[in-house]
Amino acid sequence: MQTKEILAIGFLIIFFVGASYIAREYGDELGELVGGYGIAGMASYVFVATIATVIAPFNALPLIPIAVSLWGSFVTALLSLLGWLLGAVFAFWIARRYGAVVVKKFIDLRRAEEIERMLPDRHILWALIFLRMALPVDILSYALGAFTNVRFRIYFLATIIGMTPFAFIFAYAATIPIEYQILAGIIGFFVVIFGYRKLRKRYKNREFRVE
């Protein structure tokens, strides 16, 4: 995991906590700004989450506390999951359809090589689930679509399993006190980095397969 990605995770945690505070203080005003509490607001949120998943470096995570203030934690989790899933599928399709020629416009090809090397020959589903939880959605989706022969159904299943816990964790985390959010963010930050580096060390000597 590169330094800029580690910093990005740290900044996202900070923005998430800040957005939680803003949502609690100005929930009603924000509701009017994004289209109220109805279908239009929900559709707008899903659209933004989808686009943010496809196009780096945008990220819709700081919008979750605002969405929670409008529609509650459960609905927000479902909307977030839908947006992330649509974006992940779209990114995978772009990569699988157009290959490295297009993917290199979105991600560093060296990162794609690194990710490809981390995929084991066996139990690939579990490796994908962890990578889905540890890496930015766009980077992993483009890398898997363009540089591996991972089947779509495996990718789709790993994406749902890997994303679902985070959708609900973030949605319900937005309702807990700020100090607990900070503590949970710090713990999660180090768990993800530790797990990622352990997986990377295990498979870093594998040969890069471009298919």
C-alpha positions in Angstrom: 0.0 0.0 0.0 1.6 3.2 -1.2 2.1 6.3 1.1 -0.5 8.3 -0.8 -3.1 5.6 -0.3 -2.4 5.4 3.4 -2.7 9.2 3.7 -5.9 9.0 1.7 -7.4 6.6 4.2 -6.4 8.9 7.0 -7.9 11.9 5.4 -11.1 10.0 4.7 -11.4 9.2 8.4 -11.0 12.8 9.2 -13.5 13.9 6.7 -16.0 11.3 7.9 -15.8 12.5 11.5 -16.1 16.1 10.3 -19.1 15.3 8.2 -20.7 13.5 11.2 -20.4 16.7 13.2 -21.8 18.8 10.4 -24.7 16.4 9.8 -25.7 16.6 13.5 -25.5 20.3 13.6 -27.1 21.1 10.2 -29.1 18.1 9.3 -32.3 19.9 8.3 -30.5 22.5 6.2 -28.5 19.8 4.4 -31.7 17.9 3.8 -33.2 20.8 1.9 -29.9 21.3 0.0 -29.7 17.8 -1.4 -33.3 17.4 -2.3 -35.1 16.6 0.9 -35.9 13.2 2.3 -37.5 11.6 -0.7 -36.6 9.5 -3.7 -34.9 12.3 -5.5 -32.4 12.7 -2.7 -31.8 9.0 -2.5 -31.3 8.7 -6.3 -28.8 11.6 -6.2 -26.8 10.0 -3.4 -26.6 6.6 -5.2 -25.5 8.4 -8.4 -22.7 10.3 -6.6 -21.6 7.1 -4.9 -21.5 5.3 -8.2 -19.5 8.0 -10.0 -17.1 8.4 -7.0 -16.4 4.6 -7.2 -15.6 4.8 -10.9 -13.5 8.0 -11.0 -10.5 8.5 -8.7 -9.8 10.4 -6.5 -13.4 11.2 -5.7 -14.9 9.4 -2.6 -18.4 9.6 -1.3 -17.6 8.3 2.2 -17.9 11.7 3.8 -21.5 11.9 2.5 -22.6 9.0 4.6 -23.2 10.9 7.9 -25.2 13.4 5.9 -27.3 10.7 4.3 -27.8 9.1 7.8 -29.2 12.3 9.1 -31.7 12.3 6.2 -32.8 8.6 5.9 -31.4 6.8 8.9 -28.5 4.2 9.1 -30.2 1.2 7.6 -31.5 2.9 4.4 -28.2 4.7 4.0 -26.3 1.4 4.2 -28.4 -0.1 1.5 -28.0 3.0 -0.7 -24.3 3.1 -0.2 -24.0 -0.5 -1.0 -26.0 -0.1 -4.2 -23.9 2.9 -5.4 -20.6 1.2 -4.6 -21.7 -2.0 -6.3 -22.8 -0.3 -9.4 -19.6 1.7 -9.6 -17.5 -1.4 -9.0 -19.3 -3.4 -11.7 -19.0 -0.5 -14.2 -15.3 -0.1 -13.5 -14.7 -3.9 -13.9 -16.6 -3.9 -17.2 -14.6 -0.9 -18.6 -11.4 -2.7 -17.7 -12.4 -6.1 -19.1 -13.8 -4.5 -22.2 -11.1 -2.0 -23.1 -8.0 -3.3 -21.2 -4.8 -1.6 -20.3 -5.2 1.1 -23.0 -8.1 2.7 -21.0 -7.2 1.5 -17.5 -3.9 3.3 -17.5 -5.8 6.5 -17.6 -7.4 5.7 -14.3 -4.7 3.8 -12.3 -1.0 3.3 -12.2 -0.2 0.0 -14.1 2.4 -0.8 -11.5 -0.3 -0.9 -8.9 -2.2 -3.3 -11.1 0.8 -5.5 -11.3 1.2 -5.5 -7.5 -2.4 -6.4 -7.0 -2.3 -9.2 -9.6 0.7 -10.8 -7.8 -1.2 -10.9 -4.6 -3.9 -13.2 -5.9 -3.3 -16.8 -4.8 -3.9 -19.8 -7.0 -6.3 -21.3 -4.4 -9.0 -19.7 -2.3 -9.1 -16.7 -4.6 -12.5 -15.7 -3.3 -11.3 -15.0 0.2 -8.3 -13.1 -1.1 -10.6 -10.9 -3.2 -12.9 -10.3 -0.3 -10.0 -9.0 1.8 -8.6 -6.9 -1.0 -12.0 -5.5 -1.6 -12.0 -4.4 2.0 -8.5 -3.1 2.0 -8.1 -1.3 -1.3 -9.9 1.5 -3.0 -12.8 0.2 -5.0 -11.7 1.8 -8.3 -8.1 0.5 -8.2 -9.0 -3.1 -7.4 -11.9 -3.1 -10.0 -9.8 -1.8 -12.8 -6.8 -4.1 -12.0 -9.0 -7.2 -11.8 -10.9 -6.4 -14.9 -7.9 -5.7 -17.1 -5.1 -7.9 -15.8 -6.6 -11.1 -14.5 -8.9 -13.8 -15.7 -11.1 -13.6 -12.6 -14.6 -14.5 -13.6 -17.3 -11.9 -13.1 -19.4 -14.0 -10.8 -16.5 -14.5 -8.4 -15.7 -10.8 -8.6 -19.4 -9.8 -8.0 -19.7 -12.2 -5.0 -16.5 -10.9 -3.5 -17.5 -7.4 -4.0 -20.9 -7.8 -2.3 -19.3 -9.7 0.6 -16.5 -7.3 1.0 -18.5 -4.1 0.7 -21.6 -5.0 2.8 -20.0 -4.9 6.2 -18.4 -1.5 5.5 -21.7 -0.1 4.2 -23.4 -0.9 7.5 -20.4 -0.2 9.7 -20.0 3.3 8.3 -23.7 4.0 8.3 -24.1 3.1 12.0 -20.8 4.6 13.0 -22.1 8.0 11.9 -24.5 7.8 14.8 -22.0 7.2 17.6 -20.2 9.9 19.6 -17.3 11.6 17.7 -14.6 10.3 20.1 -15.7 6.7 19.4 -15.6 7.3 15.7 -12.0 8.5 16.0 -11.0 5.5 18.1 -12.7 3.1 15.7 -11.1 4.8 12.7 -7.6 4.5 14.2 -8.1 0.8 14.9 -9.6 0.1 11.5 -6.8 2.0 9.8 -4.0 -0.1 11.4 -5.9 -3.4 10.9 -6.3 -2.8 7.2 -2.7 -1.7 6.7 -1.4 -4.7 8.7 -3.5 -7.2 6.8 -2.7 -5.7 3.4 1.1 -5.8 4.0 0.9 -9.3 5.3 -0.9 -10.5 2.1 1.5 -8.5 -0.1 4.6 -10.0 1.6 3.2 -13.5 1.1 2.6 -13.2 -2.6 5.1 -10.5 -3.7 7.4 -12.9 -5.5 4.7 -14.3 -7.8 5.1 -13.6 -11.5 2.9 -11.1 -13.1 0.3 -12.7 -15.4 -1.3 -10.4 -18.0 -4.3 -12.1 -19.6 
